[in-house]
Amino acid sequence: MNGGLELALRCAERGWWVHPLLPGSKRPAGNCRRCRPPSTAARPACGFPDADGCACHEAGRYCHGVRAATRERELIHRWWSGQDFGVGVATGPSGLVVLDLDDHDRPPPDQALLLLGIDLTQHPDTDLDRVRTGADVLGLLCRVRRAGSLLEAPATLTVQTPSGGIHLWYRAGDTSRYVQGAGRLGWQVDVRAGWSTAVAPGTVTAAGRYRIAGHQDSPVRLPRWVALELDRVGLRHRDPAAGPPRLVRLPRPARERGPRDDAAALRGELEAVASARAGRNDQLNSAGFRLGQLVGAGLLEHDQVHQALTDAAEQAGIDPGEAKAQSTLRRALQAGMRSPRTIPSPGARS
């Protein structure tokens, strides 16, 4: 039995949903041309990563990465046998939240950007001169919240990455779900949750092996105060059973004249984005184009529309800081503005 297959089976036995990673890489494997993007900027015909409408998922293929993750031994044997795949763990289906603490060689930002939403000038006892890594930022958050160090106690499954970073694995609990967010909790602190992947300890990439650090080999329950922080920065997934999402704030019209149903159309586009659970980027793209037409016609302000769509996308679980989502939104708005909606003159007959 090869190492990747054995590791994948062990993860599945622990209740974790797994999918293959390309040999020596952190990237998901793809096994059909329809599902592999022809270039990094292109979108394949099947709508990867959203698996809706693609036959690969039903056929038991691993094309869609985290969305194809499984615990079925038969599929795991089929996928990993004869392949030198690494193992990715789908965090959301596995009930996991992973704090990814980076150690990039970058100078720290202004102190206002270290912990978003927290005024560090109100905490003069914190030593900011020593903050250089994601682990330092998380330690800073622990001190600000007067909590014990997460790197010491309570102990949880801790994984050392080949680049020097640290992954802290936690169980999300039976009723709480979260979405991923890069830098939302703090500088060089990423949250892997929802439709996100954590590299299983024991996986080997070109940079080295992901190794368990310490003696704890199982995730513990996410500390309550960390759960509250994730909620504060907007990373808690709203349960549809808990009630409707908050209303998206409508941009104010740039001028009074315009079709009387513009407000209803605007509300409909934003709510369609906010409630999307599949094909979210496609929905964002189409809504951005149609609202961009209203911006091009002078009926709405660009910045307000951009912010409203960003808020709606966040409610759908799209990380507002994700480069792909922002690129989609920017291009869609610009395309719509180049084709502004024609506004009939006041005396024109309908």
C-alpha positions as CSV (number, residue, x, y, z in Angstrom):
1,M,0.0,0.0,0.0
2,N,1.5,3.4,-1.0
3,G,1.9,6.1,1.6
4,G,-0.8,8.4,0.2
5,L,-3.4,5.7,0.1
6,E,-2.6,4.6,3.6
7,L,-2.8,8.2,4.9
8,A,-6.1,8.9,3.1
9,L,-7.6,5.8,4.6
10,R,-6.5,6.7,8.1
11,C,-8.0,10.2,7.7
12,A,-11.3,8.8,6.5
13,E,-11.4,6.4,9.5
14,R,-11.1,9.5,11.7
15,G,-14.2,10.9,10.0
16,W,-12.4,13.3,7.7
17,W,-13.4,13.8,4.1
18,V,-10.4,13.6,1.7
19,H,-9.4,14.3,-1.9
20,P,-6.2,13.9,-3.8
21,L,-3.5,16.6,-4.1
22,L,-1.2,16.7,-7.1
23,P,2.1,14.8,-6.4
24,G,4.5,17.1,-4.5
25,S,1.9,19.9,-4.4
26,K,-0.8,21.5,-2.3
27,R,-3.1,21.9,-5.3
28,P,-6.1,19.6,-5.9
29,A,-5.7,17.0,-8.6
30,G,-7.9,17.1,-11.7
31,N,-8.4,14.1,-14.0
32,C,-10.4,15.3,-17.0
33,R,-9.9,18.1,-19.5
34,R,-13.4,19.4,-19.1
35,C,-12.7,20.2,-15.4
36,R,-9.1,21.4,-15.6
37,P,-8.9,25.1,-16.3
38,P,-6.9,25.6,-19.6
39,S,-5.0,28.5,-17.8
40,T,-4.9,30.0,-14.4
41,A,-7.2,32.9,-15.5
42,A,-9.7,30.8,-17.4
43,R,-12.9,29.1,-16.2
44,P,-13.5,25.5,-17.5
45,A,-16.7,24.5,-19.2
46,C,-18.1,22.6,-16.2
47,G,-17.9,25.6,-13.8
48,F,-15.1,24.3,-11.6
49,P,-15.1,24.3,-8.6
50,D,-18.9,24.2,-8.4
51,A,-19.8,20.7,-9.4
52,D,-23.4,21.4,-10.4
53,G,-24.2,20.1,-13.8
54,C,-20.9,18.2,-14.2
55,A,-21.0,14.4,-14.7
56,C,-17.6,13.9,-13.1
57,H,-18.9,14.1,-9.6
58,E,-21.6,11.5,-10.1
59,A,-19.2,9.3,-11.9
60,G,-16.9,9.2,-8.8
61,R,-14.1,11.2,-10.2
62,Y,-12.0,13.6,-8.1
63,C,-12.0,16.6,-10.6
64,H,-13.6,19.0,-8.2
65,G,-11.1,18.9,-5.4
66,V,-12.7,19.7,-2.0
67,R,-16.2,19.4,-3.4
68,A,-15.4,15.8,-4.5
69,A,-14.0,14.8,-1.1
70,T,-15.1,11.4,0.2
71,R,-14.9,8.9,3.1
72,E,-15.7,5.9,0.9
73,R,-13.0,3.3,1.0
74,E,-13.7,2.1,-2.5
75,L,-13.3,5.5,-4.0
76,I,-10.2,6.2,-1.9
77,H,-8.6,3.0,-3.2
78,R,-9.6,3.8,-6.7
79,W,-8.2,7.4,-6.6
80,W,-4.9,6.7,-4.8
81,S,-3.9,3.3,-6.1
82,G,-0.9,3.6,-8.3
83,Q,-0.8,7.4,-7.8
84,D,1.7,9.4,-5.8
85,F,-1.0,11.8,-4.6
86,G,-0.9,13.8,-1.4
87,V,-4.0,14.1,0.9
88,G,-6.2,17.1,1.2
89,V,-8.8,17.2,4.0
90,A,-12.1,19.1,3.3
91,T,-12.5,21.2,6.4
92,G,-16.2,21.9,6.3
93,P,-17.5,18.4,5.6
94,S,-15.1,17.1,8.2
95,G,-16.3,19.5,10.9
96,L,-13.0,21.2,11.2
97,V,-11.6,24.7,11.5
98,V,-7.9,25.2,10.9
99,L,-6.0,28.3,11.8
100,D,-3.2,28.7,9.3
101,L,-0.3,30.8,10.7
102,D,2.0,31.9,8.0
103,D,5.7,32.8,8.3
104,H,6.3,34.9,5.2
105,D,9.4,37.0,5.1
106,R,7.5,40.4,5.0
107,P,7.7,43.5,7.1
108,P,4.7,43.9,9.4
109,P,2.0,46.4,8.3
110,D,0.7,49.4,10.2
111,Q,-0.5,48.3,13.6
112,A,-4.1,49.0,12.6
113,L,-3.9,46.2,10.1
114,L,-2.4,43.6,12.5
115,L,-5.8,42.6,14.1
116,L,-8.6,44.0,12.0
117,G,-11.3,45.7,14.0
118,I,-9.2,45.9,17.2
119,D,-7.7,49.2,18.3
120,L,-4.3,48.3,19.6
121,T,-3.8,51.8,20.9
122,Q,-6.2,50.8,23.7
123,H,-3.8,48.0,24.7
124,P,-0.5,49.8,25.4
125,D,0.9,46.7,27.2
126,T,1.2,44.7,24.0
127,D,4.7,44.4,22.6
128,L,4.3,45.1,18.8
129,D,8.0,45.2,18.0
130,R,8.2,41.4,18.2
131,V,5.4,40.7,15.8
132,R,6.8,39.1,12.6
133,T,4.7,36.0,11.9
134,G,1.1,34.7,12.0
135,A,2.0,32.9,15.3
136,D,3.0,36.3,16.7
137,V,-0.3,37.9,15.6
138,L,-2.3,35.0,17.1
139,G,-0.3,35.4,20.3
140,L,-1.1,39.1,20.3
141,L,-4.8,38.3,19.9
142,C,-4.6,36.0,22.8
143,R,-3.1,38.7,25.0
144,V,-5.6,41.3,23.9
145,R,-8.5,38.9,24.8
146,R,-6.7,37.8,28.0
147,A,-6.8,34.2,26.9
148,G,-4.2,31.5,27.3
149,S,-1.8,30.9,24.4
150,L,-3.3,28.7,21.7
151,L,0.2,27.4,20.9
152,E,0.6,26.1,24.4
153,A,-2.8,25.3,26.0
154,P,-5.3,24.0,25.3
155,A,-3.2,21.6,23.2
156,T,-4.7,20.6,19.9
157,L,-3.5,18.9,16.7
158,T,-0.6,21.2,15.5
159,V,1.0,20.7,12.1
160,Q,4.3,22.2,11.1
161,T,4.4,23.2,7.5
162,P,7.5,23.0,5.2
163,S,7.6,26.8,4.9
164,G,7.8,27.3,8.7
165,G,4.1,28.0,9.2
166,I,1.8,26.4,11.8
167,H,-1.6,24.8,11.3
168,L,-3.8,24.6,14.4
169,W,-6.6,22.0,13.9
170,Y,-9.9,22.3,15.8
171,R,-13.3,20.6,15.8
172,A,-16.0,23.2,14.9
173,G,-18.7,21.5,17.1
174,D,-22.0,19.9,16.2
175,T,-24.0,23.1,15.4
176,S,-21.4,25.7,14.3
177,R,-20.2,26.1,10.7
178,Y,-17.7,28.6,9.4
179,V,-16.3,29.9,6.1
180,Q,-12.8,30.5,5.0
181,G,-11.1,33.8,5.3
182,A,-7.6,35.0,4.4
183,G,-6.2,37.6,6.8
184,R,-9.7,38.3,8.3
185,L,-8.7,37.3,11.8
186,G,-5.3,39.0,11.6
187,W,-2.2,39.6,9.5
188,Q,-0.7,36.3,8.2
189,V,-3.5,34.4,9.9
190,D,-5.8,32.5,7.5
191,V,-8.9,30.5,8.5
192,R,-9.5,27.3,6.6
193,A,-13.1,26.2,7.0
194,G,-16.2,25.5,4.8
195,W,-15.1,24.7,1.2
196,S,-11.5,24.9,2.1
197,T,-8.7,22.3,2.2
198,A,-6.1,21.5,4.9
199,V,-3.1,19.5,3.9
200,A,-3.1,16.2,6.0
201,P,-0.1,15.8,8.3
202,G,2.2,13.3,6.6
203,T,1.7,14.7,3.1
204,V,5.0,15.4,1.3
205,T,5.3,18.3,-1.1
206,A,8.2,19.7,-3.1
207,A,9.0,22.0,-0.2
208,G,9.0,19.2,2.4
209,R,6.7,17.2,4.7
210,Y,3.8,18.4,6.8
211,R,4.6,17.1,10.3
212,I,2.7,16.8,13.6
213,A,4.3,19.0,16.2
214,G,4.0,17.9,19.8
215,H,2.2,15.0,21.3
216,Q,-1.5,15.9,20.5
217,D,-2.6,14.1,17.4
218,S,-6.3,14.9,17.5
219,P,-8.2,18.3,17.2
220,V,-9.9,19.6,20.3
221,R,-13.1,21.6,20.4
222,L,-12.7,25.2,19.1
223,P,-12.3,27.5,22.1
224,R,-15.4,29.5,22.7
225,W,-13.6,32.8,22.6
226,V,-12.1,32.0,19.2
227,A,-15.5,31.1,17.9
228,L,-16.7,34.5,19.0
229,E,-13.8,36.1,17.2
230,L,-14.7,34.2,14.0
231,D,-18.2,35.5,14.4
232,R,-17.0,39.0,14.9
233,V,-15.0,39.1,11.7
234,G,-17.9,37.6,9.7
235,L,-16.7,34.0,9.3
236,R,-19.6,32.2,10.9
237,H,-21.8,30.5,8.3
238,R,-25.4,31.5,8.7
239,D,-27.7,28.5,9.2
240,P,-30.7,28.9,6.9
241,A,-32.9,27.5,9.6
242,A,-31.9,30.4,11.9
243,G,-33.8,32.9,9.8
244,P,-33.3,35.0,6.7
245,P,-30.0,36.9,6.2
246,R,-29.9,40.5,7.0
247,L,-31.1,42.8,4.2
248,V,-28.4,44.1,1.9
249,R,-28.2,47.9,2.0
250,L,-29.3,49.3,-1.3
251,P,-27.1,52.0,-3.0
252,R,-28.8,55.3,-3.2
253,P,-29.7,56.4,-6.8
254,A,-27.3,58.8,-8.5
255,R,-30.2,60.7,-9.9
256,E,-33.9,60.7,-9.6
257,R,-35.0,59.8,-13.2
258,G,-35.0,56.2,-14.3
259,P,-37.3,53.2,-14.7
260,R,-39.6,52.8,-11.8
261,D,-38.7,49.1,-11.3
262,D,-34.9,49.8,-10.9
263,A,-35.1,49.5,-7.1
264,A,-36.9,46.1,-7.3
265,A,-34.4,44.9,-9.9
266,L,-31.5,46.1,-7.8
267,R,-32.9,44.3,-4.7
268,G,-33.4,41.2,-6.7
269,E,-29.9,41.1,-8.0
270,L,-28.3,41.5,-4.6
271,E,-30.6,39.0,-2.9
272,A,-29.9,36.5,-5.7
273,V,-26.1,36.8,-5.0
274,A,-26.6,36.6,-1.2
275,S,-28.7,33.5,-1.4
276,A,-26.6,31.6,-4.0
277,R,-25.3,28.2,-2.8
278,A,-24.0,26.9,-6.1
279,G,-22.5,28.7,-9.1
280,R,-21.9,31.7,-6.8
281,N,-19.2,33.3,-9.0
282,D,-21.5,33.0,-12.0
283,Q,-24.3,34.7,-10.1
284,L,-21.9,37.4,-9.0
285,N,-20.7,37.9,-12.6
286,S,-24.2,38.2,-14.0
287,A,-25.4,40.5,-11.3
288,G,-22.3,42.7,-11.6
289,F,-22.9,43.1,-15.3
290,R,-26.6,44.0,-15.0
291,L,-25.9,46.5,-12.2
292,G,-22.9,47.8,-14.1
293,Q,-25.3,48.8,-16.8
294,L,-27.2,50.9,-14.3
295,V,-23.9,52.5,-13.2
296,G,-23.1,53.2,-16.9
297,A,-26.5,54.8,-17.3
298,G,-25.8,57.2,-14.4
299,L,-28.5,55.7,-12.2
300,L,-26.2,54.3,-9.5
301,E,-22.8,55.1,-8.0
302,H,-20.0,52.6,-8.8
303,D,-18.4,52.4,-5.4
304,Q,-21.8,51.9,-3.6
305,V,-22.7,49.1,-6.1
306,H,-19.3,47.5,-5.6
307,Q,-19.7,47.5,-1.8
308,A,-23.3,46.2,-1.9
309,L,-22.3,43.3,-4.2
310,T,-19.3,42.5,-2.0
311,D,-21.6,42.4,1.1
312,A,-24.0,40.2,-0.8
313,A,-21.3,37.8,-1.9
314,E,-20.0,37.6,1.7
315,Q,-23.4,36.4,2.8
316,A,-23.2,33.7,0.2
317,G,-19.9,32.5,1.7
318,I,-17.5,34.1,-0.7
319,D,-14.5,35.6,1.0
320,P,-14.6,39.3,0.2
321,G,-10.8,39.4,0.1
322,E,-10.5,36.6,-2.4
323,A,-8.7,37.8,-5.5
324,K,-10.8,35.7,-7.9
325,A,-14.1,37.1,-6.6
326,Q,-12.9,40.7,-6.7
327,S,-11.6,40.1,-10.2
328,T,-14.9,38.7,-11.3
329,L,-16.8,41.6,-9.8
330,R,-14.5,44.2,-11.2
331,R,-14.7,42.8,-14.8
332,A,-18.4,42.3,-14.6
333,L,-19.1,45.9,-13.5
334,Q,-16.7,47.3,-16.2
335,A,-18.4,45.2,-18.9
336,G,-21.8,46.4,-17.8
337,M,-20.7,50.0,-17.7
338,R,-19.5,49.7,-21.3
339,S,-23.0,48.6,-22.3
340,P,-25.2,51.1,-20.2
341,R,-28.9,50.6,-20.0
342,T,-30.7,52.9,-22.4
343,I,-33.0,55.3,-20.5
344,P,-36.1,56.4,-22.4
345,S,-36.7,60.1,-22.6
346,P,-39.6,61.4,-20.4
347,G,-41.9,61.8,-23.4
348,A,-41.2,58.5,-25.0
349,R,-44.0,56.0,-25.3
350,S,-43.5,52.6,-23.7
